[in-house]
Amino acid sequence: MKHNLLEGIRVMDITFFITGPLTTEALAYLGAEVIKVERQNRLGRGASGSGMTGSMQQSGGKLSITLDFANPKGLELARRLIATADVVVENLAGGALAKRGLSYEEIKKIKPDIIMLSSCMQGQTGPYATHAASGHKLTALSGFNQISGWPDREPGWIGAYTDFIAPRFNIIALLAALDYRKRTGKGQYLDISQNEAGLQFLAPSILDYNVNHRIADRMGNQSPSSIPHNAYRCLGEDRWCAISVSTDEEWHSLCEVIGDPALAQDPRFATLLARKENEQELDSLVNGWTSTRTAEEVMASMQSAGVSAGVVETAEDMLDHDPQLKARRFFSELDYPGLGKYHAAPGTYFRLSKYAPEAKRAPLMGEHNEYVFKQLLGIPDAEYERLVSDGVIS
């Protein structure tokens, strides 16, 4: 039985930064041959400005080639590669690839059953389709910044949040398109708007405005439906544990854990509405208990009683102390050329009963040029050397 689900599938990866690389990395871990097309002078390989580290985290198991699309010879090589591919994935600004003559309609002429996925900021149509940006700005446009932070401060800056949402939609859409092609022999074009993918996660706030005309705003760590709901200080320097109580049953359990069961019947806290009215006082009471215990002790005590709680972990916690990640062997030690052992290589976030993909190192930029151009495309040595000297292949 073939356990690598996408074995035999070739993906041409014309992506950069987070959304595209994460999408194609998942395909690589499922067994696809992913050929990442790169340019030597492009910054931000993998994650924004993070260079080698970002590449390691988002390009595991891929092949890397360096090709200059701006050169007509480079564009012709791209077309030849597309003719051998099953899937093309890109996340450039809307219409950018079409300007190079590589729109879906054009590449469909090269490979009629090709599947192409474009995952740009706001889709391929509409007045803003050609806007260039990154997830750092799109997170603001999608509304996440408006509801992140404290009520008395400016909107929060939470980074490229939408960049991590869109890949989930991308991967599902690609798997569905591959299944459709297997059944019908037909390819298709997938137009994924990162903005619209992000808006799925704001559905409650959007519905609240639609029905009640309430505009969601910043509320710090508070929640309209849970109390206590905060990150509480614990023993040690800058140590915290997040706790969330959503039902009266959980509230009673929390009171038992902190050694004050009578608190559950206190008129100030007996109901959700009462607890919300006295939230600051309640947070102070919970903080008084957590501050004398380690974050791990707080989490264990609360979880044992059925109360949601989690340590606010640092990178050190995740790498060196988290027993769950250790038990599941999430981080791996990989050899990386020029760097030696790379200890913090993250694993995949999915495991299948018949196939558990292992972490793989990211390629060096252009590492597979000779394999792809000489073996896959059959370019003779002399021609290959000319392409390299002309800067078409760098």
N, C-alpha and C positions, 0 to 999 in steps of 0.2 A: 504494500500500500504506500502511496506517495504521501509522506507526512508534510513536506514543504508545500503548503497549499497553492502557492503561486509559482511553483517551479515551472520553468519554461516560458514564463511571462517576462518580457523585456520592457523596461520603463525608461523613457528619456526624461531626465529630471532637469528642467530649466528653472530652477528655483533658487531663492536666497532668503536670508533671515529666517524667521521661525516657522511660519505657517507651512510653506512649501516643503522645506527640509524635513519637518516632522511627519508630514503626510507620506513622503516617499520613503522615509526610514522605516515606517511601519510595513510598507510593501516589501522592503528588503528583508526585514525580519520574518516575513511570511514566505520567503523563498524566491521572490522576484529578483531578476538581474536589473539593478538600478544603475543607470549610467548618468552620473552627475556632470552636467556641462558647466564649466567654470571659466573665468577669465582671471589671469594673473594679477591684473591691476584693480580688481574689484575688492573693495573693503567689505568687512562684515560677513566673512565666510561663516555660515551657521547662524550665530546670534549677533545682534547689533554690536559691531565693533569688538567682539570678543575673540575674533580670530581663531587660533588653534583650539581653544577650549570650546567655543561654540560649535566648531566643526566636529569635535569628538562627540559632543552630546547629541548631534542631530544628523549625523551622516554615517552611523554605524552600518557596516556591511555593504556599502555602496562602492561602485567603481567611479574614479574621477578622471575626466579628460579636460584639457584646456583648449578652447576653441574661440576664435574671434569672429563673432557673427557679423560684425561691421564690414568684414572683408568678404567680397563676393565668393571667393574660394571657400571661406569658412561656412558661408550660408549654404553652399552646394554640398559640403560635407554633412551639414546638419540635415539636409534633405535626404541624403543617402542613409543616414542613421535612422531617420524617421521611417524609411521604407522597411527597416528590419524590426521596428518596435511594435509593441501592442498598445502601449499607453504613452501619452505625452502629458506631463504635468508642468504647469507654469504659474507663477504668482507675481508677474510683473504688473506694472500699471495697466489699466484697461486699454486694450487696443495696441499695446506696445509691440507685442509679437506679430500682430497683423501687419504693422508697418514694415516689418522685415520680410513680408511675404509668407509668413507662417501662421496665417489664420486657420481655423478649423476647415474652412472650405478649401483652402489651398492644400493642406496636408492630407485631406481626404482624397485628393486627386493622386497623391503619392501612395497612400495606403488606405483603400476604401473602407476597411473595417476598423480603422484606428479609433481608439477612445482618447479623447482629449479633455483634460480638466484645467480650467482657469480659475484661480482663487485670488482675485484682486480685492482691493479695498471695498468697492461698492458695486461689483458686478460689471458686466460688459455693455450694459445699456443704461439710458437715463442721463440727465444733465451732469451728474458728477462722476460718471463712469471713468473718465480719463484722469481724475485727480490722482496725483502721486502722493504717497504718504507711507507710514508704517503703523504697526499696531499701537505704538505709543500715542499717536494722534487719533487713531480710529477709536481707541478706548474712550476718548473724550467725546467724539462724535456719536458713539453708540449710547452715551448716557451713563456709563459706569463711573466716571469721575464725579459727576454731579451728586451721586449718592454715596460716595466714599469719603470718609473723613469725619470731622467734628462739626457740629451745627454752627459754631461761632468762628469757623475758619473757612478759607477758600477751598474749592473742590480739591479732592485728593489726587495724587499722581500715582497710579498703580501700575504703570508700565504697560507692556504690550499684551494686555490680558486677552484681547480678542484673538491674538495670534495663536493662543493655545486652545481656543474654542473651535475655530474653523477646521483644523485637521480632523476632528472627530466626524464632522459632516462629510469632509472630503473622502475619508477612507471608506465610509459606508457607501457613499455614492459610487466610488470606483469599484468596489466589490459587487455592487448591484449591476453596474454596467458590464463588468466581466461576465457575470452570470447571464445577463441578457444576450451578450454576444455569443456565449457558448450555446445558448438555445436557438438563436436566430441567425447567427453569422453576421450580425450588423453591429457596427460601432455607434458611437454617439458623442455629443459635445455636452460637457457638464460645466455650467456657469455658476460658480459658488461665490456669493457675496459675503465677505467676512463680516461686514456690518450687519447684514440680516441674520447671519448665524449667531452673532452676539446678542441681537435683540431677543432671540428665543429665551435667553436667560433673564430677561427683564419683563417677561409676560405678566407676572403679578402686578408690577408697578404700572404697566401700560393699561391693564384691565382696570386697575383702581382709578386711574385718571379717566378712562372711558366711561366708567359707571358713576363714579363719585366726584369727578373733577378735582381729585387731590393730586398734587404734584409731589412725587417722592423727593425727599431731600436727605441731607446728611444727618445721621443720628449716632455717629460714633460706633460703639460696640453694642448699642441697644437693639432690641427687636420688638416689633409691635405685638408679637404673639408668644414671646418667651421671656421669662424672668425668674431667677437671675439669668443674665445673658451677658457675659463679660469675660475679659482675661484678668485673672486675679493674681496678685503678687504672692510669691512663694519664697521659701528660704533660699539664700544665695544671691549673688549679684545678677540683677536683671533676669530673674527666673519667674516664669508665669505659667499658669494653667488656665485654659479656657473651659468654662462651664456653661451649660445651657439647660434650662428647665422649661419644659413645654406643657406639662400637665400637673394637676394637683397631686396626683400620685407620686410623680417625680419630686415635687416640692416636699412632700412628707418624707420621702426617702432621704433627701438632702438634709433635712433637719435631724434625722436619726444619725446620719453620718457625722455631722458636726457636733453631736452630743447635746442637742437642745430640741427634743421632740415637741416640747410645748410651744416652740416658736411657730409651728405649723398652724396653730389655732389662734395665734395673736391676731387681733382684728386688723392690725396694720398690714398683715401679710396673708391672711386666710384665703383670699381669692386673687385671681390674676389681676383684676382691676385694682384691688387694694395694693398689691405688690408693685404695680406700675406707678401708682400714686406716691409710693414711698421707696422708689427704686434706689435713690442715692443712699438712704439709710440702710437698706438691705444689702447693697454692695459693700458698705462699710463693715457690716456684720460678717459677711462671707470672707472679706479680706482679712478680718481679724483672725479667722480660723486658718485660712490658707497660708498666711504669712509665717506661721510657726511650723510649717511642714514643707518638705521638698515637693517640687512639681510632680515628680513621679508618684509620690505617696498620695497626693491629692487625686491624681488621675485614677490610680488603682482603687482608692476608697470609693470614689464616686461611681466608677464603672461597675464595681462589685454590687453596688446598690441599684443599678439600673439608671444612673444619671449620666447623661452625655458629658464627657470631659476629655480633654486632650492637652498634653504638654505643648507649650509654645516652643517648638524645637529650633535649635540652631543647626548650622551645617555640621558642627562637631557632634551634636546629638545624633543626627541621622547617620553619619559615617561611623562613629565609634561606639555609640551607646544604645541605639534603638534595637531592642531584641526582636521586634517583628521583622524589620528589614534584614537583620542578620539571619533569622530563621528561614526567610524566603530567598536569601542570597541575592538580594537586589543589586548590590554593588559588586563589581568584578575587578580583577586585576588584569590589565592587558598590557602587552608590549607595544610601544609606539615608537616607530623609527625616529631616532634623534632625541627622544625624551626618556627612553627606558621604560620602566614600569609605570603604568598609569593606574592608580589605585581606585579612583572614584568613578569608574565607568558605570553609568546607570544601566540597569537591565530594561527589558521591555515591561510595559504596564499591562500586558495580557499574557495568559498562558492557556494553551489548549490541552485537552486530555490526551490527545495523540501527538502533540507537537509542542515542545517547550523551547522556543528560540533562545539561543545563548547570545550574550553581549558580544559584539564584534567591534573591532577598532574602525575608526574612520580612515579613509584613504588620504595619502598625501596628495596635494594638489597636482593633477596631471599624472598621477602614479600609473594609470592604466592606458596612457596614450598609445603605446605601441600595441598592446593587446587589441584595443578597440579599432584603431585605424589600420593596422597591418593584418590582424587576423580576422576581425569581423567584416571589415570593408575591403580587405584584400589589396590595400595600397602597397605598391612595391617600395622597397627600401629607399631607392634613389628619390622617388617622388615624395616619400615621407620626409626625408631630410630637407628637400626644397621647401616643403610646407612649414617645417620648423624654422628654417633660416629666414623665411619670409614673414614669420610671426603669425601665420594662420593657426598653427598649432604651437603653443608656447610652453 
